[in-house]
Amino acid sequence: DATIALEAFKAGQYDLRRENSSKDWATGYASPALRQGLIKKDAIPNQLPSGMQGFGYNLRRPIFADPRLRQALAYAFDFEWSNKNLFYGAYTRTRSYFDNSELAATGLPEGLELTILEPFRGQIPEEVFTREYNPPRYDGSGNIRDGLRQALTLLKSAGWSFKGERLVNDKTAEPLRFEFLLDNPQFERIVLPFAKNLERLGITARVRPVDTAQYERRMQTFDFDMTVALFPQSLSPGNEQRDLFGSAAADQQGSRNILGIKNPVIDKLIDGLIRAPDRASLIAHVHALDRVLQYGYYVIPNYHSPAFWVAYWDKFRRPKIAPKYGLGFDTWWIDPQAEKAIATKQGETKP
């Protein structure tokens, strides 16, 4: 039980704790020990790829076939408001499938990366070459009217318009509605504001939490409209990219290509990535893949933390230079004097 474990830590039953809850990190450690300086909280930066967590579309559903619609719906997610009001400002917005690492595509393509992408000009969005991708950004006030106006412009160009208070397809007159499938009820507080903003666009998004077994069954058979999709990444991407984003995996039930991506350019970029002869070539191929995934608008990017959140009793010391890719706890040591001081303050007797 996470709550009991946190209370045990504050009571001194164990010495170090990795935290992954922004709420607990912000408020859960309040205690006499923290006020007395016996417990320290450090956010230790790292350069591990964050991977991509986002609101993922099931591209097998006809309503999500048009990338303009997928791009438009991203304007309804107000990350800045959520970060301020739900996450205590603890998170960073994710913009790349390989964020927080040298593998993330930034700026404009150049050098080897541009050479890799050039043969696909005309097959991929021109923005890949002319504009760095970034998701919509707001000021945290909750006022997103300008963004919703941009969303409506995109939706109209994709063949959707208002009829009464509903957004309907110009050809079929069908309203735009879909189900957001969840297996973690705690995610409702994040998804519900997004659904509320979609409602302002005339879109109905029904949020449906289900038990883990049902969720797993439905994901393996691709029986969903939208869900929270997670694509973890390593520092050396390779064959697993085919299972995550390759066309062949899109029709294989139980595969990790839950989004149903079928893009021949992505297939070729993955093949090039796998065959990369050295690190520089690998990075260039990953950058190219990242850009094409970004401008496919396959997910609405969520957030990540670029640091390890670590709370510990203040008897440990650690090197001034931390590892880039790990916590490096095996390089920490115990300061005997600090350990004795903690024992004294706690009124404990140590052998």
C-alpha positions as CSV (number, residue, x, y, z in Angstrom):
1,D,0.0,0.0,0.0
2,A,1.6,3.2,-1.2
3,T,0.1,5.3,1.6
4,I,1.4,3.0,4.3
5,A,4.8,2.8,2.7
6,L,5.1,6.6,2.7
7,E,4.1,6.8,6.3
8,A,6.7,4.1,7.2
9,F,9.4,6.1,5.4
10,K,8.5,9.3,7.4
11,A,8.7,7.2,10.6
12,G,12.2,6.1,9.8
13,Q,11.4,2.5,9.0
14,Y,13.5,2.7,5.8
15,D,16.0,5.2,4.5
16,L,15.4,6.1,0.9
17,R,12.4,6.4,-1.3
18,R,11.9,7.0,-5.1
19,E,8.7,9.0,-5.7
20,N,6.6,9.0,-8.8
21,S,3.5,10.9,-7.6
22,S,3.5,14.6,-8.1
23,K,1.0,15.1,-5.3
24,D,2.9,13.1,-2.8
25,W,6.1,14.8,-3.8
26,A,4.6,18.2,-3.3
27,T,2.6,17.5,-0.1
28,G,3.0,13.9,1.2
29,Y,6.3,14.3,3.0
30,A,5.2,17.0,5.4
31,S,6.3,15.7,8.8
32,P,8.3,16.7,11.9
33,A,11.3,14.9,10.4
34,L,11.2,17.0,7.2
35,R,10.7,20.3,9.2
36,Q,13.7,19.4,11.4
37,G,15.9,18.7,8.3
38,L,16.2,15.0,9.0
39,I,14.7,14.1,5.6
40,K,15.9,15.6,2.4
41,K,14.1,15.8,-0.9
42,D,16.1,16.0,-4.1
43,A,15.1,16.2,-7.7
44,I,18.2,14.7,-9.4
45,P,18.3,15.5,-13.2
46,N,18.9,12.7,-15.7
47,Q,19.2,12.3,-19.4
48,L,17.1,9.1,-19.8
49,P,14.7,9.1,-22.7
50,S,11.3,9.8,-21.3
51,G,9.5,7.9,-24.1
52,M,6.1,9.1,-25.1
53,Q,3.0,9.1,-23.0
54,G,0.0,10.7,-24.6
55,F,-3.7,10.5,-25.4
56,G,-3.4,8.0,-28.3
57,Y,-5.9,7.7,-31.2
58,N,-6.9,4.3,-32.6
59,L,-6.2,5.0,-36.3
60,R,-8.4,2.0,-37.2
61,R,-11.4,4.1,-36.4
62,P,-12.6,6.1,-39.4
63,I,-13.2,9.3,-37.4
64,F,-9.4,9.6,-36.7
65,A,-8.3,9.0,-40.3
66,D,-7.7,12.7,-41.0
67,P,-4.5,14.1,-39.4
68,R,-6.2,17.6,-39.4
69,L,-8.8,16.3,-36.9
70,R,-6.1,14.7,-34.8
71,Q,-4.1,17.9,-34.8
72,A,-7.2,19.9,-33.9
73,L,-8.1,17.8,-30.8
74,A,-4.7,18.5,-29.3
75,Y,-5.8,22.1,-28.7
76,A,-8.3,20.8,-26.1
77,F,-5.6,19.5,-23.8
78,D,-4.5,22.4,-21.5
79,F,-1.3,20.9,-20.1
80,E,-0.3,24.2,-18.4
81,W,-3.6,24.3,-16.4
82,S,-3.3,20.7,-15.4
83,N,0.3,21.1,-14.4
84,K,-0.6,24.1,-12.2
85,N,-3.7,22.8,-10.7
86,L,-3.2,19.0,-10.6
87,F,0.5,18.3,-10.7
88,Y,1.9,21.2,-8.5
89,G,4.0,22.3,-11.4
90,A,6.1,19.2,-11.2
91,Y,6.1,18.1,-14.8
92,T,7.5,19.1,-18.2
93,R,5.5,18.9,-21.4
94,T,6.5,16.1,-23.6
95,R,7.1,17.0,-27.3
96,S,9.3,14.2,-28.6
97,Y,9.0,10.4,-28.6
98,F,12.6,10.4,-27.3
99,D,12.4,13.4,-25.0
100,N,15.0,14.3,-22.4
101,S,17.8,12.8,-24.4
102,E,20.1,13.4,-27.4
103,L,17.7,11.3,-29.4
104,A,15.0,13.9,-29.4
105,A,14.5,15.9,-32.7
106,T,14.9,19.6,-32.1
107,G,15.2,22.7,-34.3
108,L,15.2,21.9,-38.0
109,P,16.7,18.9,-39.8
110,E,20.2,19.4,-41.1
111,G,23.2,17.4,-42.1
112,L,22.8,13.6,-42.2
113,E,19.3,13.9,-40.8
114,L,18.2,16.1,-43.7
115,T,19.8,13.8,-46.2
116,I,17.8,10.9,-44.7
117,L,14.5,12.8,-44.9
118,E,15.0,14.4,-48.3
119,P,13.9,11.4,-50.4
120,F,10.5,11.5,-48.6
121,R,9.7,15.1,-49.4
122,G,6.2,15.2,-50.7
123,Q,5.3,12.0,-48.8
124,I,5.5,13.6,-45.4
125,P,4.2,16.9,-44.1
126,E,6.3,19.9,-45.3
127,E,6.4,21.1,-41.7
128,V,8.9,18.3,-41.0
129,F,11.4,20.4,-43.0
130,T,10.3,23.9,-42.0
131,R,9.1,24.0,-38.4
132,E,10.1,22.4,-35.1
133,Y,7.2,20.5,-33.7
134,N,5.7,21.7,-30.4
135,P,2.3,20.9,-29.0
136,P,-0.2,23.7,-28.3
137,R,0.8,25.9,-25.3
138,Y,-1.3,28.0,-23.0
139,D,-0.7,30.3,-20.0
140,G,-2.2,28.1,-17.3
141,S,-5.2,30.4,-16.7
142,G,-7.7,27.9,-18.2
143,N,-8.5,30.4,-21.0
144,I,-7.9,28.4,-24.2
145,R,-10.4,30.2,-26.5
146,D,-7.7,31.1,-29.0
147,G,-6.6,27.5,-29.2
148,L,-10.1,26.3,-29.6
149,R,-10.6,28.7,-32.5
150,Q,-7.6,27.2,-34.2
151,A,-9.0,23.8,-33.6
152,L,-12.3,24.7,-35.2
153,T,-10.5,26.0,-38.3
154,L,-8.8,22.7,-38.7
155,L,-12.0,20.8,-38.0
156,K,-13.8,22.7,-40.7
157,S,-11.1,22.1,-43.2
158,A,-11.4,18.4,-42.4
159,G,-15.1,18.4,-43.1
160,W,-16.8,19.0,-39.7
161,S,-19.2,21.8,-38.8
162,F,-21.6,22.8,-36.1
163,K,-25.2,21.8,-36.2
164,G,-26.9,23.2,-33.1
165,E,-24.4,22.5,-30.3
166,R,-22.9,19.4,-31.9
167,L,-20.0,19.0,-34.3
168,V,-21.1,16.9,-37.2
169,N,-19.6,15.5,-40.4
170,D,-20.6,17.5,-43.4
171,K,-21.1,14.4,-45.5
172,T,-22.8,11.9,-43.2
173,A,-24.2,14.3,-40.5
174,E,-22.9,12.0,-37.9
175,P,-21.8,13.8,-34.7
176,L,-18.2,13.5,-33.5
177,R,-18.2,11.3,-30.5
178,F,-15.8,8.7,-29.1
179,E,-14.9,6.8,-25.9
180,F,-11.8,7.4,-23.8
181,L,-10.8,4.0,-22.3
182,L,-9.0,4.0,-19.0
183,D,-7.7,1.2,-16.7
184,N,-6.6,3.6,-13.9
185,P,-9.4,5.6,-12.2
186,Q,-6.8,8.1,-11.0
187,F,-6.4,9.3,-14.6
188,E,-10.0,10.5,-14.7
189,R,-9.0,13.8,-13.1
190,I,-6.6,14.4,-16.0
191,V,-8.8,13.2,-18.8
192,L,-12.1,14.8,-17.6
193,P,-10.9,18.5,-18.1
194,F,-9.8,17.5,-21.6
195,A,-13.2,16.0,-22.3
196,K,-14.8,19.2,-21.0
197,N,-12.8,21.3,-23.4
198,L,-13.8,18.9,-26.2
199,E,-17.4,19.5,-25.3
200,R,-16.8,23.2,-26.0
201,L,-15.9,22.2,-29.5
202,G,-19.2,20.2,-29.8
203,I,-17.4,16.9,-29.4
204,T,-18.6,14.2,-27.0
205,A,-15.8,12.2,-25.3
206,R,-17.2,9.6,-22.9
207,V,-14.6,8.7,-20.3
208,R,-14.9,5.0,-19.4
209,P,-12.7,3.3,-16.7
210,V,-12.7,-0.5,-16.7
211,D,-10.9,-3.1,-14.7
212,T,-7.4,-4.2,-15.7
213,A,-8.4,-7.5,-17.2
214,Q,-11.1,-6.0,-19.4
215,Y,-8.7,-3.2,-20.4
216,E,-6.0,-5.6,-21.4
217,R,-8.4,-7.7,-23.4
218,R,-9.7,-4.7,-25.3
219,M,-6.2,-3.3,-26.0
220,Q,-5.0,-6.6,-27.3
221,T,-7.9,-6.7,-29.8
222,F,-7.7,-2.9,-30.5
223,D,-11.2,-2.4,-29.2
224,F,-10.9,1.3,-28.2
225,D,-11.2,4.8,-29.6
226,M,-8.7,6.7,-27.5
227,T,-6.6,5.8,-24.5
228,V,-3.5,6.8,-22.6
229,A,-0.7,5.3,-24.7
230,L,2.8,4.7,-23.5
231,F,5.8,4.1,-25.7
232,P,9.0,3.7,-23.5
233,Q,12.3,4.2,-25.2
234,S,16.0,3.3,-24.6
235,L,19.2,5.0,-25.5
236,S,19.8,2.5,-28.3
237,P,16.5,2.1,-30.3
238,G,16.4,-0.8,-32.6
239,N,14.1,-3.7,-33.7
240,E,11.5,-2.8,-31.1
241,Q,10.5,0.2,-33.2
242,R,8.9,-2.1,-35.7
243,D,6.6,-3.5,-33.1
244,L,5.8,0.0,-31.8
245,F,5.2,1.8,-35.1
246,G,5.7,-0.6,-38.0
247,S,2.9,-1.3,-40.5
248,A,3.2,-5.1,-40.1
249,A,2.4,-4.9,-36.4
250,A,-0.7,-2.8,-36.9
251,D,-2.8,-5.8,-37.8
252,Q,-1.3,-8.2,-35.3
253,Q,-3.5,-8.5,-32.3
254,G,-1.5,-8.1,-29.1
255,S,1.2,-6.1,-30.7
256,R,2.6,-2.9,-29.2
257,N,1.4,-0.8,-32.3
258,I,-1.8,-0.1,-30.5
259,L,-2.3,3.1,-32.5
260,G,-2.5,1.2,-35.8
261,I,0.2,3.2,-37.5
262,K,0.6,2.2,-41.2
263,N,3.1,4.5,-42.8
264,P,5.6,3.3,-45.4
265,V,7.9,6.2,-44.7
266,I,8.1,5.3,-41.0
267,D,8.8,1.6,-42.0
268,K,11.7,2.8,-44.2
269,L,13.1,5.1,-41.4
270,I,12.9,2.2,-38.9
271,D,14.8,-0.1,-41.3
272,G,17.5,2.6,-41.7
273,L,17.6,3.0,-38.0
274,I,18.2,-0.7,-37.4
275,R,21.0,-0.8,-40.1
276,A,22.7,2.4,-38.8
277,P,26.5,1.6,-38.8
278,D,27.5,4.0,-36.0
279,R,26.1,6.2,-33.2
280,A,26.0,9.4,-35.3
281,S,24.0,7.6,-38.0
282,L,21.7,6.1,-35.4
283,I,21.0,9.5,-33.8
284,A,20.2,11.0,-37.2
285,H,17.8,8.2,-38.1
286,V,16.1,8.5,-34.7
287,H,15.7,12.2,-35.2
288,A,14.2,11.7,-38.6
289,L,11.8,9.0,-37.3
290,D,10.8,11.3,-34.4
291,R,9.9,14.2,-36.7
292,V,7.7,12.0,-38.9
293,L,5.9,10.6,-35.8
294,Q,5.5,14.1,-34.3
295,Y,3.8,15.4,-37.5
296,G,1.6,12.4,-37.9
297,Y,-0.3,13.7,-34.9
298,Y,-0.8,10.1,-33.7
299,V,-1.0,11.1,-30.0
300,I,-1.6,14.2,-27.9
301,P,1.6,14.4,-25.9
302,N,1.3,14.4,-22.1
303,Y,4.2,15.1,-19.7
304,H,7.2,13.7,-18.0
305,S,9.7,14.4,-15.3
306,P,13.3,15.0,-16.4
307,A,14.6,14.1,-12.9
308,F,14.6,11.4,-10.3
309,W,12.5,12.4,-7.3
310,V,14.3,11.0,-4.3
311,A,13.6,11.5,-0.6
312,Y,16.1,10.1,2.0
313,W,17.1,10.4,5.6
314,D,19.9,12.9,5.7
315,K,22.7,10.5,6.6
316,F,23.7,9.9,3.0
317,R,26.2,11.8,0.9
318,R,26.6,11.6,-2.9
319,P,29.1,12.7,-5.5
320,K,28.8,16.3,-6.9
321,I,28.6,14.9,-10.4
322,A,25.6,12.5,-10.8
323,P,25.3,9.8,-13.5
324,K,23.5,10.9,-16.7
325,Y,21.5,7.7,-17.1
326,G,20.8,6.4,-13.6
327,L,20.4,7.3,-9.9
328,G,23.8,5.9,-9.1
329,F,22.8,5.0,-5.5
330,D,25.8,2.6,-5.4
331,T,28.0,5.6,-5.4
332,W,26.4,7.1,-2.3
333,W,27.8,6.7,1.2
334,I,26.8,7.1,4.8
335,D,28.2,9.9,6.8
336,P,28.7,8.4,10.3
337,Q,28.4,11.8,12.1
338,A,25.1,12.5,10.2
339,E,23.8,9.1,11.0
340,K,24.6,9.6,14.7
341,A,23.0,13.1,14.7
342,I,19.8,11.6,13.3
343,A,19.7,8.9,15.9
344,T,20.2,11.5,18.6
345,K,17.4,13.7,17.4
346,Q,15.1,10.7,17.1
347,G,15.9,9.8,20.7
348,E,17.1,6.4,19.5
349,T,19.9,4.2,20.8
350,K,22.2,2.6,18.2
351,P,24.6,-0.2,19.0
